[in-house]
Amino acid sequence: LSPFILTACSLTSADYRRFHRRATVLEAALLATVTLGVSLYLLFRSHGIMAPNKGWLVYPVIWAGLRFGPLGASAGTLLVSVVITYFTTQHFAGLTPADIASGDYIPVMQEGLGALAFLAWIPAIVIGERDLRMQELGDSERRLKLANRASGIGMWDWNLAAQEVYFSPESKAQLG
């Protein structure tokens, strides 16, 4: 729960505007429905947390992380964790009496949910950092172009490998 709260508290106003578009809200609702459906299918139609195909939970949670960033990764992981933990511990969904008696399902559940959180967060953080660096690079390029225009400095570049030469508009104006 704490990663979800910390991520939600660190959002900027631009992040909130991004989450309030109609298509984004619909996609988030679809994603929550898919995540909930996969979780419930694994609990009640498969062998619960002991199912060999519990890796299916990774797909909607990674989708949440890649599409909605760390907040989506946290929300997806939180949804899966609450559903899996509640139905496994309160209703013993998908567990055999031997599983319940031995308690072998508890470490499997903890390790699975921990791995799920890491698998959701890592791509979300990497994509977020990449987007931030691309935005910073674009801002830097715009500032450089403005400074070059203001100073009247012409720039040129000669790519020896490709045998190409680039002249900026200022440089072309200076050369005539």
Secondary structure, DSSP 8 states (H G I E B T S, - for coil): -HHHHHHHHT--HHHHHHHTSHHHHHHHHHHHHHHHHHHHHHHHTS-GGG-TTGGGGHHHHHHHHHHHHHHHHHHHHHHHHHHHHHHHHHH-TT--HHHHHHTTHHHHHHHHHHHHHHHHHHHHHHHHHHHHHHHHHHHHHHHHHHHHHHHT---EEEETTTTEEEE-HHHHHHH-
